[in-house]
Amino acid sequence: MLAAPNLFAHRPDRSVRPKAAPFLPMSRAEMERLGWDQCDVIVVTGDAYVDHPSFGMAIIGRLLESQGLRVGIIAQPDWSSAEPFKILGKPRLFWGVTGGNMDSMVNHYTADRRLRHNDSYTPNDEGGKRPDRAVIVYSQRCREAFKDVPIVLGGIEASLRRIAQYDHWSEKIRRSVLVDSKADMLVYGNAERAIIEIAQRALNGESPKAMTDIRGTAIMRSSLPEGWTVVDSSSIDDPSAPVSPRAAGADRMVVRLPSYEQVTADKVLYAHASRVLHQESNPGNARALVQRHGDRDVWLNPPPIPLETNEMDGVYDLPYARAPHPSYGDARIPAWEMIRFSVNIMRGCFGGCSFCSITEHEGRIIQSRSEGSILREIELIRDKTKGFTGVISDMGGPTANMYRLACKDKETESVCRRPSCVFPDICKNLNTDHSSLVQLYRKARAVPGVKKIHIASGLRYDLAVRNPEYVKELVTHHVGGYLKIAPEHTEPGPLAKMMKPGMGAYDEFKRMFDKAAKEAGKKLYLIPYFIAAHPGTTDEDMMNLALWLKRNGFKADQVQTFLPSPMSLATAMYHSERNPLRPVRRVGSELVSSAKGLKQRRLHKAFLRYHDPENWPILREALKRLGREDLIGPGEEQLIPAWQPVGATAKPREKGPKGKTFLTQQAGQGRRVVPPVGKPSGAKPSGGNPSAPKPSGMKPRQTNLKGR
């Protein structure tokens, strides 16, 4: 793997850098109390300001502060004019603009494009405090406020819209957000390295527009620089001969993607561009990418080098206040309530699920903190966080059980171009030993004042089954009532398009889970959750999933529906009707069908809620069309009855055949679970990730400029 300078190599001596602020200032009065006359950098964010490492604006702000810079925060400004953007004065170096921890469109609208009326990242869960396409709107207002100050974009909204992308809400291809916002630079992915280099070079008088060589950034160019070799991948009718990314001179190669105009007009080229983008995602071998927009190019430098453990520790050991800004008073911020007693132990995910954008955003190389850093944070929660009762709500990350897992050989890792380390099978080069995680759990439980630690991040059960000791440790000590896991489907067709393991892994994990629970003398439940209307899913697939749910006694209250989030592989399938997991050709490409019409999407959701009488008419119609009238009737093996209750309009939570009920919200808003009937009222949930609502395809725990 390529080496990079230590993240804190340029940090000024403590004697000459300003004392850490209690909170980064949000007003002139706070600046004056700190003795500041001007901010070096002002971060504009669509989220409420919470000074905690689960919020990107806090990580970026504190990281720049550690470099001796004065950083201000403008959180959720009124965007109707430029005046609120002038509240802290003119930034000396640059604006940092982010939509927040969620893409603003995912934040505002459901998968069926219905307006949401709440926002978990806003005081009192109030909706409407950020604009649609927040990155673009905020950038426009920053430019109006101070025309000559450079603008640097970051966060998940910018990261996943860095090239031309399908936009589900307008049903069209949109240009790179760098073009539409007219910003000077875009930072994608984990942005700590990039933001420090940008700041250091800006201090030396260099404009961000001139910083053309920083990894993990995108800039605009009018022409290609001299000395670069172009690998033309803009056409699949006459593709260039493939060039190895390890060939001599590969560090001066740039891959040309089909232009914005081409992918707008040609769905096949859109699928091809998506495939190429995802192939160039490994920091060890990725090449620069370039995509034409009109008469200019969007130039993407290769992804950032992952942080080492000591650098991760440095980021999480920064002097966070670990609380919302005092200006919010007693207002409740749901996202903060969800994560205030949780600890993030790692970042990244090598699962590569096609509907999820973690790989594009955080990368597939796991970056883990040290035990010491994690235990220190638990002690900080105990000592500083109001309301702590001795229970850590989660100790995980994008996944619960990838801590310190990595390729066995760094050289192999640096040349690998697989999109997933666990699909279609777990790679033989992957170290799957969970002993470091088991040891961490035991040390964390031993911290004085800690009564219980829940593991609530999503569990990769296909990895867990290879570690019986881990499953026993998890069930015995860290599951309180029920554990949520994500098969996402039961049928081979959809699972292959999702890049998820087959149900055999689920069955094996359930066997191990039940055995460990029995040995521990605990009554525990596994709660699986599923996606409706994912690309590659037929009506028959959903029927078979509904039958599995009934056989196993599960009844969903609300269901998650596939949301075509920007830049994911599943979104490319949805739009192009091609499979970018395989080579894309004009003739012979694998075609992928998707439920696009509202009627079919409702049918797929109805199959997940087969027990709801309101859904029975549409299900009867579908079963007859599928030639499965035998599934209509009163029998246990039949799916729905032939009769319709009079005036059945309510949506009751009923006992299933085995007394189990579960609830999952729409993809894009996380999942909640209703305890199984008869479960003790005080039992605690485990599974999912309570750190913050995370959309399908938008799972990072921290985003914003930092790119988490």
Disulfide bonds with the S-S distance in Angstrom:
none
